[in-house]
Amino acid sequence: MKSFEDRLAFLGRPHSVRNLFLASVVLFFVALFHTSFYPELTRNLPVEVDDSINSILRAVQVVECPQQDCRALESVRPDLIPAASDPQLLNLQWDKYTRLFAFHTPLHSFLLAGLHEIGIDWIDGFRILKFVGMLTLVAGTSFFLLSLFGHGPAALAVLLVASTYFVGHGYIWFAPSNISLAVAMAAWGAIIRYGRRAV
């Protein structure tokens, strides 16, 4: 009968460790797909409707009112400028104002507007970007961990990330900020792995 150490000896072989890492990346993808993207396919509206529609609204503004000076926005702007003395009301006004007028995701908005221009529905385009975002998140996170730790430890780290929900953080929601984080992690991974050649 093989001992526990004998059963783990295969991890010392380079191809086995690489396969373990690749399997953990696939599991990470499956976990994200199941928890975050599959629900998108089973309903008419996107998950996290308020945030999703808000992202779509920014893309619509890129196409229809890029200067934010059209009559519709100008008519509601005075009512949404935060001016209340009550802190709760001020918070509510600020939330509504930033949802409508803040423009802090230009690349995402331009990509979504571009998908719409070639004939894709706003919500379907948003879902396409979410799927690309999910792939970017899996690839960026996995590559960063691989560059930092190597195949074996990175495989365990990817499995840990895949099995963690990150309550309140939103890591599993493919918002523009998380996609930016994934691109940054891929860049950090390239710098760690390739040094000056990555620049």
ZIMO-V172962 format. One line per field, one symbol per residue. psi: psi as a letter, one per 40 degrees, with the letter a starting at -180 (. if undefined). burial: + if it has 9 or more other ideal C-beta (glycine too) atoms within 8 Angstrom, else -. Layout:
psi->???
burial->???
This chain:
psi->hiiddddeddeehdddddddddddddddddddddddddddeeidiiigddddddddddddddddgdefeidddddeddeehheidhdddddddddddddddhgefddddddddddddeehidddddddddddddddddddddddddddeidcddddddddddehdghededehgiddddddddddddddddddebdee.
burial->----------+----+++-++-+++-+++-+++--+++-+-----++---+++++++++++++-+--+-+--+--++--+--------++--++-++-+++-+-+--++++++-++-----++-+++++++-+++++++++++++++---+++++++++-++---------+++++-++-+++++++++++++----+-
